[in-house]
Amino acid sequence: MQPIPSTLAPFFQEYDIAKLNPQTDSCTIIERILQFGNRVELRWLFKTYPQEQIAQWVKKFGKAKLPQPHLAFWQIILDINE
């Protein structure tokens, strides 16, 4: 997997971004990029993780982790009817 884009460093201030592992830290990475990522960073996210994995994260954690209107936006984009 590719390393996390350095442009995301401000959104991981409490972490050493170089030590974040895209496989083991996927929940945190998905959360931050869905909430704060720009188009380039979102492209990286969807290249790194299957859309189904991202959709499952939104279904499981979205209500607790994503503020509105972010949650509603990703539910529409990922075709999540809840």
C-alpha positions, 0 to 999 in steps of 0.5 A: 500500500502507498503511504498516506499523502503528506498533505493529510498530516494536519489531520493526524496531528496526534499521530506520527503520520510516517508510522500510520499503517494503511492496513492496521490503521484503516479506520482512523485513516478512512475517518479523517479522509472522508471528513477532511480530504480534498479530491486528490486525497479522496482519490488516494483513499478509493485507490487504497481501500475497496469502496465496499470497505469504505461503505462498511466503515460509514455504516458501522461508524459514520453516525458516531464519527462523521458530522453532518452534512458529511455523513449524509453526503457519504451515504448518498455517494456510497448508496447507503440507505439507512 
